Amino acid sequence: MTGPDIRSPPLNFATSGEISLAFRVLGTGLPLILLNGFASTMDMWNPPLLSALSGHFRVIIFDNRGTGYSSSSDTPFSLPLFAEDAAALLGSLDISRAHVLGHSMGACVALELALTRPELVEKLVLVSGQCGGKEATPMQPGVWATLSDKSGSATDVADRMFSVLFTPGWLATHNPWQFCPEVYETTSEESAARQAAAFSSWAGCYDRLSGIRAPTLLLTGTDDVIIPLENSYTLERCIPGAKVVPVGGAGHGLMYQCPEEVAGTVISFLER
């Protein structure tokens, strides 16, 4: 796996309410904050993608509360709370406006941030996003069972993740371990369960999407079984000026399958 060792930038901490958020900053330029997917830590961002993005932007990656190096509390997890955490982190860095990129659950958090704190969001990139609620196209129950199972060793968890992140055809000809970064941070089963409950209980934002004013890119794999493709087209219909860019043959793990294509599309959109 080529790209920067994301452990090399200093590990920093910011306060959001009663908890601390662990974060790192890569590169210089206009700020771009990345919002993690379900139960993910900041070392799960693909190094080649980070390398490309940090060559153009000041990239901020961080651990959601309860994951990785960030602390937690008894406050119930929710997607709006995660959006507040992102806003608090930007505030701690004296950033009044930033590009925002969210993947999967992070895309939903990005939507909440764009809706509740629009003054913070310059441009919005939703990778494998959805609106939530009854208007969202759901994954199959078996996919969710695989995704939410954090039992066993780290290798067991990763192998289960690979089976839904990537398409069977791609897995037949590629070793996913060669395309994904080494992960050193952990998320406890308790925190994963709390995130799962927050994600599944999210009321969604379908009726609010027309209020988004940030230019929006919708990037998605055509063969995504976790957040099916139709979700991005639902967002496109509801967010003014939003545009879907489908990545042919890619699954939910499109940033690992085709990091150059994903990075090039994102950079072109943000620099336009």
Secondary structure by P-SEA (a helix, b strand, c coil): cccccccccbbbbbbcccbbbbbcccccccbbbbbbccccccccccaaaaaaaaaccbbbbbbcccccccccccccccaaaaaaaaaaaaaaacccbbbbbbccaaaaaaaaaaaaccccccbbbbccccccccccccccaaaaaaaacccccaaaaaaaaaaaaccaaaaaccccccccccccccccaaaaaaaaaaaaacccccccccccccbbbbbbbcccccccaaaaaaaaacccbbbbbbbcccccccccccaaaaaaaaaaaaac
